Amino acid sequence: MGTYKVVIVEDDPMVAMINEQYITQNKQFSVAAVFRNGQDALQYLEKNRVDLIVLDVYMPYMDGIETLKRIRGNNYQTEVIMVTAANDTMTLEQTINLGAVDYLIKPFAMERFSVALEKFLAKVTALNEVSVLDQSKIDSIISGKPKTRESEPRTYPKGIQEKTLQSVQAYFERTKEWISGDMVAAELGLSIVTIRHYLNYLVKTKYITKSVNYETGGRPSMLYKTADQKTT
């Protein structure tokens, strides 16, 4: 499958640039267009299909809430991540009611932005895989979280953050081949030191398995794969 097409709607050029940098860190996404207001974005959506919109709330001409209302009213099949400096409950409630997949408060770190992208991926993956609905599948789709194993502990050792752990798990669930720690770090926009910490934890909890690759032509490297996949 190709990359997911993303549109950024943000009136602050610096914030728009940062958002674009965050998005392009994940090779599963590409930025199709950047707009300064909702009106221009809606004109683009009339003729172009996109998978995800990163939408600011406060903008000239048409704010993010009104833009999101029109996106839903026109039945454009796209997911939306709201980005705003606002933290009032009314704006949050409107956003939730209009079906945003996540809501980010400025300023936010790249790691939190990556979690929002993973929520989108988890929802899209769940919808694509569903043929017969049951309660657990519905719960996974609504929560935007990847399906976790019942045996996985609810508490984590020092340095393991639940959101980041879910991002790493979701990546392995989508990947069918052996992959290196460098590949995971590059895809999720995390440092190799950080990703190794999570990989060691997931190996220890038997969520993933590891194998040594001696065919590198130099120093052997470690490869990883979800533990429930058959080795080849």
N, C-alpha and C positions, 0 to 999 in steps of 0.2 A: 504494500500500500504506500502511496505517496505521502508527502508531508501534509499536515493539517494547515489550512490557510487561516491566517489571523489578520484582523483589522484592528488598528489602534486608533481610538478616538480620544484625543487629549489636547487641550488648548495650550499647555505649557510645553514648548519645544524641548526643553531639557528633560522633563519627565518622560515625554514621548520617546526620546532617544534612549533613555535608560531602560524603559519598558521593552523597546526593540532589541536592545542588547541582551536583556534577560531572556527574551523569547528565542533569539537565535542561538543561545547557548545550548538549547535542546534541539537536536537535529530532527526531531519528529514534527517540528513546527517551522513555518516560514511566514514572514510578514508580507501580506499582499498589498496593503495600503495603509497610510497614516493620514488622519484628518484632524482638523482643529475644532470642528463642531459637529453636532449631530445631523444637521441638515445635509451637509456634504456626504456624510457617511450613508444616510438613507438613500441619497441619489445613487451612490455606488451599489448599494444592496439591491436596487431595482434591477440591475443587469448582471450582477455578479454574486455567485454563491460563495459564502465563507463558512468555516467551521466554528470559529470562535471570535468574539469581539471583546477587546479590553477597553472598557468604557468609563470615562471620567464622569463624575456627577455634575460638577459646576463648570459650565462652558457658556460662551456667548451664543446668541441666536436660538439655541435649543439645548436645554440641559440634558444630562444623562438619563434622568428618570423619564422625561417626556420621550426621549429617543428610544428608550427601552420599551415604553408603552406602544410606540408605533411599530417597533420591530415585532412585537407580539401581535399587534393588531393586523399587520400585513402578513402574518404567519410565515415570516422568514425562519427557515430551519437552521438556526445557529444558537450556540451557547454564548453566555455573556459572563465575563468577570468584571465586577464594578470596582473602580479605583477612585478614592476620594479622600479629601482631608476631613470630611464631615464624619462625626461619630454620634450624631443624634439618632435616637431610636426610631423616629418617624421615617427618616431616609432608609434606615436599615430594614424596617418593616415593609416599606414599599418595594425595596429591592428583592426581598425574599418572596413577597407575593407575586412578583413578576418573573420569578423563576431564575434568578442569577445563580450560577454554579458556585460562585464565591464572592467575597466582599473584602477588599483590602483597604486598610487605612494608611494614608501617607504619613510619614515615610515608612517604607517597608524594605526588608532585606531581600536579597536575591533568593535565599533559601525559602522564605515564605511565599514569594512569587512562584517558585518551582512547585510548591505544594498545591497552589491553585491550579497550575497546569496539570498536575497529577490527578487532581479531583476531576477535571475535565476528561482526561484520558480514562480514568476508572469508570466514569459514567458512560462514555461512548463505548468502551469495551464491553461493559455489562449489557448495554442495549443491543449491541451487535451479536453477542453470544446467546442471548435469550431466545429460546424457541417455545418453551413452556414455562410460564411464570409460577414461582412458588414464593413463599413469604421471605425467605432469605435473599432471593434474587431481587425482589422488590425493595427490600431494605438496603441492599447494596447500591441499587440505582439511585434511590432517594438520598442516601447519605453521601454519595459521591466518593465512597471509600472502597478500595479493593477488598475482595473477600479475604478474610483472615482465617487462620486455622484455630479451631476451638482449643487446641492444646497450647497455643502460644501464651506465654505469661502476660499478665496485665501490667506488671511492674517491670521496669527496665534498669539495668546497671547504669552507673554514672557515665554521662557522655552520650547516652542513647536517647534521642528525642523521638517521641511517637510519630510525629508528622513526617520527619525525615525517614524514619524506618518504613513507614507506609509507602513513601515514594520509591525507596529502593526495592521493596517487595513487589510493588506494582510493575516496576521495570522488569524484574525477573519473570513475573507472570506473563508478560507480553513477549519475552524473548525465548526462542526455542533452541538456540545454539549455545555452545560454551562461550563465555565472554570473560575478558580480563577486567581487573579492577580499574585500570586506566580507562577502559571503554565506558564503564558505569559512571565513573567520575565525570567524564566528558559529556555524557548524555544528560546527566542531572545537574551539571554545573556546580559540583562539589569538589573539594580538594581531595587528592589521592590519600592524604593522611586521614581525613574524615571518612572516606568511603571504606578504607581498610578496616577501620574500627567497626563499622556496621557489617561488613562482610564476615569478619571474625565472629561477631555475635550471631549472625544468621547461620554460619556453619556450626557453631556450638549448639544452637537450638534445633539443628537439623532441618532448617527451612531450605537451605541450599547445600550443595555438595561441592567439593573442590577437587581439582586434578592438576598435576604438574604437566606443562607443555614443554617437551624437550626438543621440539622441532623449530625453535626460534633462530637457530644458527648462531646463537650466542648463549647468554645466561638463560637458564630455564625460567619460565614464567608460570604463575598460578592462574588457572581458569576456573570459572564458577558456573553453576547451573542449578535450577530449582531441583530439590531433592526428589520430587515426585515424577520427574521426567526421566525416561529411559536413556541411558547412555548409549552412544553410537561409536 
